[in-house]
Amino acid sequence: MQTVEDAGFKGLENGDLLKAATGVYEVLITVDRNIPYQQRITNLPIAVLILVAKRNKYEHLKPLIPRALQALETITWPSGRNRNPQLNRGHL
């Protein structure tokens, strides 16, 4: 797991960020609720997991970790492991 900054993607907008992450990562975890409205994410080769909390601070996001881990377990990866298409459209 890496932050956008750690991955060298800091400053990239959503479309460019998704392109840069595709092929490098299997999942993009974000707090940006607008991605589904700004980008066509349903057919991407990368899963997008959107965390929805009252605020985007650690203490508000931390309670979502168990559900995020459960959601990650339901993904079927392109290599043939299980992938839940709802994850590309889902919010936690």
C-alpha positions as CSV (number, residue, x, y, z in Angstrom):
1,M,0.0,0.0,0.0
2,Q,1.3,3.5,-0.9
3,T,0.0,7.0,-0.8
4,V,-0.4,8.9,-4.0
5,E,2.7,10.9,-3.0
6,D,4.7,7.8,-2.2
7,A,3.9,6.3,-5.6
8,G,5.1,9.5,-7.3
9,F,1.6,10.4,-8.5
10,K,1.1,13.6,-6.5
11,G,-0.5,16.3,-8.5
12,L,-2.2,14.0,-11.0
13,E,-5.9,14.6,-11.7
14,N,-8.3,11.6,-11.5
15,G,-8.1,10.5,-15.1
16,D,-4.3,10.7,-15.2
17,L,-4.1,9.1,-11.7
18,L,-6.2,6.2,-12.8
19,K,-4.1,5.7,-16.0
20,A,-0.8,5.9,-14.0
21,A,-2.1,3.4,-11.4
22,T,-3.4,0.9,-13.9
23,G,-1.0,-1.9,-14.5
24,V,1.0,-1.0,-11.3
25,Y,-1.8,-1.4,-8.7
26,E,-4.9,-3.6,-8.6
27,V,-6.9,-1.2,-6.4
28,L,-7.1,2.5,-5.9
29,I,-8.5,3.4,-2.5
30,T,-9.7,6.9,-2.4
31,V,-11.9,9.3,-0.4
32,D,-12.9,11.2,-3.6
33,R,-16.7,10.6,-3.9
34,N,-16.8,12.4,-7.3
35,I,-14.6,9.9,-9.2
36,P,-17.7,7.9,-10.4
37,Y,-19.2,11.1,-11.8
38,Q,-16.0,12.4,-13.3
39,Q,-14.5,9.1,-14.7
40,R,-16.0,6.0,-16.3
41,I,-14.8,3.5,-13.7
42,T,-17.0,0.5,-14.3
43,N,-14.8,-1.0,-17.0
44,L,-11.4,-0.1,-15.7
45,P,-8.7,-2.8,-15.2
46,I,-8.2,-1.4,-11.7
47,A,-10.8,-1.6,-8.9
48,V,-11.7,1.7,-7.2
49,L,-12.7,1.6,-3.6
50,I,-14.2,4.8,-2.2
51,L,-14.2,5.4,1.5
52,V,-16.9,7.6,2.7
53,A,-16.6,9.2,6.2
54,K,-17.8,12.3,7.9
55,R,-14.4,13.8,7.4
56,N,-11.2,12.7,5.7
57,K,-9.2,12.5,8.8
58,Y,-7.6,9.3,10.2
59,E,-10.0,9.0,13.2
60,H,-13.0,9.1,10.8
61,L,-11.5,6.7,8.3
62,K,-10.1,4.2,10.7
63,P,-13.5,2.6,11.5
64,L,-13.9,1.8,7.8
65,I,-10.8,-0.4,7.7
66,P,-12.5,-3.7,8.5
67,R,-15.2,-3.1,5.8
68,A,-12.5,-2.0,3.3
69,L,-10.6,-5.2,4.0
70,Q,-13.7,-7.3,3.5
71,A,-14.4,-5.5,0.2
72,L,-10.9,-6.1,-1.0
73,E,-11.4,-9.9,-0.3
74,T,-14.4,-9.9,-2.7
75,I,-12.5,-8.6,-5.7
76,T,-11.8,-11.0,-8.6
77,W,-8.5,-10.0,-10.1
78,P,-7.8,-10.2,-13.8
79,S,-5.6,-13.2,-13.1
80,G,-8.7,-15.2,-12.4
81,R,-9.2,-14.6,-8.7
82,N,-12.7,-13.5,-7.7
83,R,-13.7,-9.9,-8.7
84,N,-16.9,-8.2,-7.6
85,P,-18.0,-5.7,-10.2
86,Q,-20.0,-3.9,-7.5
87,L,-16.8,-2.9,-5.9
88,N,-16.1,-0.6,-8.9
89,R,-19.3,1.2,-8.1
90,G,-19.4,0.8,-4.4
91,H,-18.9,3.1,-1.5
92,L,-18.0,2.3,2.1
